[in-house]
Amino acid sequence: MNGWTVGIETTAHTFSFGLVDSKGIPYPSTSDTIKPEKGGIHPREAADHHKDFAAQLFRRALESQNLSIDDISAISYSQGPGLGPCLRVGAAVARSLSTALDVPLIGVNHCVAHIEIGRQQCGCNDPVLLYVSGGNTQVIARLNGRYRVLGETLDIGIGNMLDKFARSNGIPFPGGPVIEKLALQYLERVTEPTLEGLELPYAVRGMDLAFSGLMTAAQRLVENGQSLDAVCWSLQEHAFAACIEVAERALAHTGKSEVLLGGGVACNERMRTMSNLMAEERGGRSYVPPKMYCIDNGTMIARLGWLELEKRTTELHQSAIDQYLRTDQTPIVWT
């Protein structure tokens, strides 16, 4: 396809426009993220933020590559999963642009977009994806023309768990990066760290995960007098180890040798280190894309749209969002 594909990402707190050129080469996204002064993300407040920033972000995205609207050949958008009000804003913007410019519209799966931008950036072929984000925690592998969910959270996503624990201790959204800093602070002041006295529940449930009990137990440690930085370190160790354990089981089950990290929590250096160690011990390899492609971004949506466009497009009557869209509901029609 000649021309550029625009990607629109609005599944949660971030509104992002991304671009790939006619060869599918990605370019950095233009984004803005709502940061609540207190509490978590309110879907309607986030949707209002997205409506307010849509026009200026679109202009900035075009300007970033010196493009005009005539250079656009397709519009791609996150059709799901995500927060309903936020997804609807992105879908409405996508429909408007597609209709006004008379170019194809393609609704894509947000989770699959994380996989495909990771594969493109890292050069891995057939990985097991450990997808760790605010709203999702899944272990995914490709089988018989679809990405299959081999394990997932039974309650809340790992990023949501970290943010909730952070809020309970006066840390504003997003809490994950602050928890990472506090954990490092603990390691700087304690030369021989131990989990003794900082034990938390086992989060693995077969191939699935459960984080609510972990969060409650961590908060109880703080309330019982343990230092916040020590508990942050313990929380990371327990939660991340559980994720890596399920990813390792998936590698063993599928016979694959590559693990790919994706989602905002994949920005955490401790998560990356654990994944590297596990993969090396198995004779495999762990991959993680640049941090700007771990977090929600429009470029990954553009990339997946570009991949799918030769095989399918989305008609207006098919363009409704699906906030519960499953990873395995998307047939892999590309190579």
GUDREN-22536 format. One record per residue (C-alpha): residue number from 1; z, y, x. Coordinates in pm, whole numbers, padded with zeros to 5 digits, always signed. Example, Ala and Ser with C-alpha at 12.3 -4.5 7.8 and 13.67 -1.06 7.14 Angstrom:
! residues 2
(node 1 (+00780 -00450 +01230))
(node 2 (+00714 -00106 +01367))
//
This chain:
! residues 335
(node 1 (+00000 +00000 +00000))
(node 2 (-00091 +00344 +00130))
(node 3 (+00168 +00617 +00114))
(node 4 (+00547 +00618 +00113))
(node 5 (+00793 +00430 -00106))
(node 6 (+01100 +00623 -00225))
(node 7 (+01425 +00435 -00282))
(node 8 (+01701 +00562 -00514))
(node 9 (+02055 +00426 -00474))
(node 10 (+02323 +00515 -00732))
(node 11 (+02530 +00200 -00785))
(node 12 (+02867 +00367 -00724))
(node 13 (+02999 +00675 -00543))
(node 14 (+02685 +00751 -00339))
(node 15 (+02359 +00911 -00448))
(node 16 (+02095 +00840 -00186))
(node 17 (+01721 +00881 -00144))
(node 18 (+01555 +00667 +00121))
(node 19 (+01202 +00627 +00248))
(node 20 (+00981 +00360 +00399))
(node 21 (+00628 +00429 +00513))
(node 22 (+00312 +00239 +00423))
(node 23 (+00399 -00032 +00679))
(node 24 (+00752 -00076 +00544))
(node 25 (+00917 +00099 +00838))
(node 26 (+01248 +00253 +00720))
(node 27 (+01370 +00606 +00778))
(node 28 (+01727 +00739 +00749))
(node 29 (+01850 +00817 +00399))
(node 30 (+01948 +01152 +00252))
(node 31 (+02278 +01102 +00073))
(node 32 (+02583 +01262 -00082))
(node 33 (+02906 +01084 -00175))
(node 34 (+03167 +01188 -00429))
(node 35 (+03517 +01189 -00279))
(node 36 (+03786 +01210 -00547))
(node 37 (+04082 +01433 -00459))
(node 38 (+04311 +01161 -00590))
(node 39 (+04270 +00818 -00742))
(node 40 (+03959 +00603 -00722))
(node 41 (+03603 +00648 -00841))
(node 42 (+03571 +00744 -01206))
(node 43 (+03226 +00621 -01317))
(node 44 (+03144 +00921 -01538))
(node 45 (+03259 +01174 -01279))
(node 46 (+03044 +00994 -01021))
(node 47 (+02748 +00998 -01262))
(node 48 (+02792 +01374 -01313))
(node 49 (+02795 +01418 -00935))
(node 50 (+02471 +01223 -00909))
(node 51 (+02299 +01436 -01174))
(node 52 (+02407 +01753 -00997))
(node 53 (+02275 +01644 -00657))
(node 54 (+01953 +01463 -00756))
(node 55 (+01705 +01748 -00718))
(node 56 (+01832 +01887 -00389))
(node 57 (+01865 +01543 -00229))
(node 58 (+01509 +01457 -00329))
(node 59 (+01379 +01778 -00171))
(node 60 (+01578 +01715 +00145))
(node 61 (+01446 +01359 +00169))
(node 62 (+01086 +01478 +00155))
(node 63 (+01154 +01759 +00400))
(node 64 (+01314 +01518 +00647))
(node 65 (+00970 +01361 +00709))
(node 66 (+00755 +01668 +00622))
(node 67 (+00621 +01496 +00311))
(node 68 (+00484 +01631 -00013))
(node 69 (+00498 +01459 -00350))
(node 70 (+00135 +01357 -00298))
(node 71 (+00247 +01128 -00015))
(node 72 (+00457 +00914 -00251))
(node 73 (+00298 +00591 -00370))
(node 74 (+00591 +00414 -00540))
(node 75 (+00943 +00471 -00670))
(node 76 (+01211 +00204 -00623))
(node 77 (+01564 +00216 -00765))
(node 78 (+01882 +00008 -00788))
(node 79 (+01865 -00168 -01124))
(node 80 (+02201 -00341 -01067))
(node 81 (+02469 -00448 -01012))
(node 82 (+02697 -00146 -01015))
(node 83 (+02875 +00108 -01232))
(node 84 (+02681 +00158 -01555))
(node 85 (+02691 +00540 -01580))
(node 86 (+02591 +00575 -01214))
(node 87 (+02307 +00325 -01238))
(node 88 (+02169 +00501 -01546))
(node 89 (+02134 +00828 -01357))
(node 90 (+01932 +00662 -01083))
(node 91 (+01714 +00479 -01332))
(node 92 (+01646 +00800 -01526))
(node 93 (+01550 +00987 -01208))
(node 94 (+01326 +00695 -01105))
(node 95 (+01149 +00684 -01441))
(node 96 (+01095 +01059 -01438))
(node 97 (+00945 +01059 -01088))
(node 98 (+00730 +00753 -01155))
(node 99 (+00592 +00903 -01476))
(node 100 (+00540 +01252 -01335))
(node 101 (+00367 +01129 -01019))
(node 102 (+00186 +00841 -01193))
(node 103 (+00300 +00586 -00933))
(node 104 (+00444 +00235 -00978))
(node 105 (+00811 +00186 -01064))
(node 106 (+01012 -00103 -00922))
(node 107 (+01373 -00187 -01010))
(node 108 (+01545 -00394 -00742))
(node 109 (+01865 -00589 -00687))
(node 110 (+02119 -00388 -00486))
(node 111 (+02277 -00695 -00323))
(node 112 (+01941 -00839 -00215))
(node 113 (+01850 -00499 -00071))
(node 114 (+02149 -00526 +00164))
(node 115 (+02015 -00860 +00288))
(node 116 (+01659 -00743 +00342))
(node 117 (+01743 -00423 +00531))
(node 118 (+01975 -00632 +00749))
(node 119 (+01701 -00886 +00822))
(node 120 (+01455 -00609 +00904))
(node 121 (+01695 -00419 +01129))
(node 122 (+01842 -00717 +01313))
(node 123 (+01539 -00943 +01338))
(node 124 (+01726 -01244 +01201))
(node 125 (+01527 -01501 +01008))
(node 126 (+01733 -01708 +00765))
(node 127 (+02096 -01595 +00778))
(node 128 (+02402 -01657 +00570))
(node 129 (+02499 -01312 +00446))
(node 130 (+02863 -01211 +00436))
(node 131 (+02846 -00922 +00192))
(node 132 (+03168 -00721 +00201))
(node 133 (+03174 -00395 +00008))
(node 134 (+03383 -00196 -00239))
(node 135 (+03260 -00371 -00549))
(node 136 (+03146 -00704 -00407))
(node 137 (+03248 -00982 -00175))
(node 138 (+02997 -01265 -00159))
(node 139 (+02867 -01530 +00078))
(node 140 (+02495 -01570 +00017))
(node 141 (+02223 -01800 +00151))
(node 142 (+01854 -01846 +00079))
(node 143 (+01757 -02171 -00094))
(node 144 (+01455 -02273 -00302))
(node 145 (+01310 -01927 -00345))
(node 146 (+01629 -01738 -00431))
(node 147 (+01940 -01606 -00266))
(node 148 (+02227 -01827 -00381))
(node 149 (+02590 -01720 -00403))
(node 150 (+02789 -01990 -00224))
(node 151 (+03122 -01813 -00262))
(node 152 (+03256 -01484 -00396))
(node 153 (+03565 -01293 -00494))
(node 154 (+03742 -01415 -00806))
(node 155 (+03908 -01079 -00871))
(node 156 (+03819 -00760 -00679))
(node 157 (+03591 -00676 -00388))
(node 158 (+03752 -00651 -00046))
(node 159 (+03666 -00281 -00015))
(node 160 (+03824 -00210 -00353))
(node 161 (+04135 -00398 -00242))
(node 162 (+04164 -00192 +00077))
(node 163 (+04112 +00134 -00114))
(node 164 (+04376 +00042 -00374))
(node 165 (+04630 -00046 -00105))
(node 166 (+04550 +00281 +00071))
(node 167 (+04599 +00484 -00249))
(node 168 (+04935 +00319 -00307))
(node 169 (+05040 +00458 +00030))
(node 170 (+04910 +00812 -00009))
(node 171 (+04577 +00761 +00166))
(node 172 (+04282 +00920 -00019))
(node 173 (+03947 +00754 -00087))
(node 174 (+03785 +00601 +00110))
(node 175 (+04088 +00416 +00243))
(node 176 (+03923 +00144 +00450))
(node 177 (+03846 +00358 +00758))
(node 178 (+04203 +00494 +00763))
(node 179 (+04345 +00141 +00739))
(node 180 (+04128 +00048 +01038))
(node 181 (+04266 +00343 +01237))
(node 182 (+04626 +00258 +01147))
(node 183 (+04572 -00104 +01252))
(node 184 (+04443 +00013 +01589))
(node 185 (+04741 +00248 +01615))
(node 186 (+04972 -00050 +01566))
(node 187 (+04796 -00245 +01842))
(node 188 (+04833 +00051 +02077))
(node 189 (+05210 +00064 +02035))
(node 190 (+05277 -00312 +02018))
(node 191 (+05166 -00497 +02329))
(node 192 (+05216 -00847 +02188))
(node 193 (+05145 -00831 +01814))
(node 194 (+05257 -01118 +01595))
(node 195 (+05220 -01197 +01227))
(node 196 (+05581 -01314 +01213))
(node 197 (+05745 -01114 +00937))
(node 198 (+05405 -00982 +00828))
(node 199 (+05275 -01298 +00663))
(node 200 (+05052 -01258 +00357))
(node 201 (+04912 -01513 +00108))
(node 202 (+04611 -01732 +00184))
(node 203 (+04311 -01569 +00015))
(node 204 (+04065 -01859 +00030))
(node 205 (+04005 -02058 -00291))
(node 206 (+03763 -02333 -00191))
(node 207 (+03445 -02135 -00124))
(node 208 (+03576 -01836 -00318))
(node 209 (+03823 -01558 -00237))
(node 210 (+04102 -01373 -00416))
(node 211 (+04240 -01046 -00284))
(node 212 (+04478 -00913 -00552))
(node 213 (+04773 -01122 -00436))
(node 214 (+04709 -01016 -00077))
(node 215 (+04723 -00650 -00176))
(node 216 (+05042 -00692 -00381))
(node 217 (+05217 -00881 -00101))
(node 218 (+05112 -00618 +00155))
(node 219 (+05254 -00342 -00062))
(node 220 (+05579 -00536 -00096))
(node 221 (+05606 -00549 +00284))
(node 222 (+05579 -00169 +00299))
(node 223 (+05839 -00129 +00026))
(node 224 (+06071 -00363 +00217))
(node 225 (+06061 -00146 +00525))
(node 226 (+05774 -00269 +00739))
(node 227 (+05578 +00011 +00907))
(node 228 (+05251 +00104 +00737))
(node 229 (+05043 +00058 +01051))
(node 230 (+05181 -00294 +01103))
(node 231 (+05100 -00389 +00744))
(node 232 (+04750 -00242 +00774))
(node 233 (+04692 -00462 +01079))
(node 234 (+04824 -00770 +00899))
(node 235 (+04618 -00694 +00588))
(node 236 (+04300 -00670 +00791))
(node 237 (+04376 -00988 +00984))
(node 238 (+04442 -01192 +00671))
(node 239 (+04160 -01052 +00455))
(node 240 (+03893 -01060 +00723))
(node 241 (+03990 -01408 +00844))
(node 242 (+03951 -01536 +00488))
(node 243 (+03601 -01389 +00463))
(node 244 (+03498 -01530 +00800))
(node 245 (+03638 -01874 +00707))
(node 246 (+03422 -01891 +00394))
(node 247 (+03119 -01768 +00590))
(node 248 (+03177 -02044 +00847))
(node 249 (+03199 -02304 +00571))
(node 250 (+02868 -02174 +00436))
(node 251 (+02707 -02210 +00779))
(node 252 (+02832 -02568 +00802))
(node 253 (+02716 -02649 +00448))
(node 254 (+02367 -02504 +00488))
(node 255 (+02304 -02597 +00850))
(node 256 (+02208 -02238 +00929))
(node 257 (+02299 -02071 +01258))
(node 258 (+02280 -01701 +01176))
(node 259 (+02537 -01489 +00992))
(node 260 (+02452 -01138 +00879))
(node 261 (+02713 -00881 +00779))
(node 262 (+02637 -00628 +00507))
(node 263 (+02822 -00380 +00286))
(node 264 (+03050 -00092 +00373))
(node 265 (+03335 -00307 +00508))
(node 266 (+03089 -00442 +00767))
(node 267 (+03135 -00106 +00943))
(node 268 (+03482 -00226 +01045))
(node 269 (+03487 -00323 +01412))
(node 270 (+03751 -00593 +01362))
(node 271 (+03536 -00764 +01099))
(node 272 (+03242 -00752 +01338))
(node 273 (+03448 -00898 +01623))
(node 274 (+03577 -01186 +01410))
(node 275 (+03224 -01269 +01294))
(node 276 (+03094 -01266 +01652))
(node 277 (+03370 -01498 +01770))
(node 278 (+03313 -01744 +01485))
(node 279 (+02935 -01752 +01535))
(node 280 (+02962 -01795 +01912))
(node 281 (+03206 -02084 +01874))
(node 282 (+02950 -02256 +01649))
(node 283 (+02662 -02191 +01890))
(node 284 (+02512 -01942 +01647))
(node 285 (+02480 -01567 +01631))
(node 286 (+02625 -01286 +01422))
(node 287 (+02418 -00983 +01326))
(node 288 (+02509 -00649 +01175))
(node 289 (+02271 -00358 +01102))
(node 290 (+02348 +00002 +01205))
(node 291 (+02636 +00145 +01006))
(node 292 (+02408 +00377 +00809))
(node 293 (+02246 +00063 +00663))
(node 294 (+02576 -00118 +00597))
(node 295 (+02696 +00145 +00351))
(node 296 (+02504 +00207 +00028))
(node 297 (+02177 +00380 +00110))
(node 298 (+01844 +00457 -00049))
(node 299 (+01645 +00321 +00244))
(node 300 (+01740 -00039 +00171))
(node 301 (+01626 +00013 -00189))
(node 302 (+01296 +00155 -00067))
(node 303 (+01250 -00136 +00173))
(node 304 (+01305 -00403 -00095))
(node 305 (+01082 -00211 -00336))
(node 306 (+00808 -00204 -00072))
(node 307 (+00846 -00580 -00019))
(node 308 (+00822 -00659 -00389))
(node 309 (+00553 -00414 -00498))
(node 310 (+00252 -00632 -00418))
(node 311 (+00391 -00906 -00643))
(node 312 (+00551 -00716 -00930))
(node 313 (+00632 -00377 -01078))
(node 314 (+00872 -00268 -01350))
(node 315 (+00730 -00145 -01679))
(node 316 (+00924 +00128 -01859))
(node 317 (+01038 -00111 -02131))
(node 318 (+01181 -00339 -01858))
(node 319 (+01355 -00063 -01666))
(node 320 (+01701 -00070 -01825))
(node 321 (+01985 -00114 -01579))
(node 322 (+02192 -00433 -01559))
(node 323 (+02537 -00358 -01421))
(node 324 (+02614 -00730 -01400))
(node 325 (+02289 -00833 -01227))
(node 326 (+02348 -01143 -01016))
(node 327 (+02217 -01194 -00665))
(node 328 (+02052 -01522 -00764))
(node 329 (+01865 -01365 -01057))
(node 330 (+01604 -01217 -00823))
(node 331 (+01319 -01454 -00724))
(node 332 (+01210 -01409 -00364))
(node 333 (+00843 -01318 -00409))
(node 334 (+00801 -01183 -00057))
(node 335 (+00806 -01372 +00274))
//
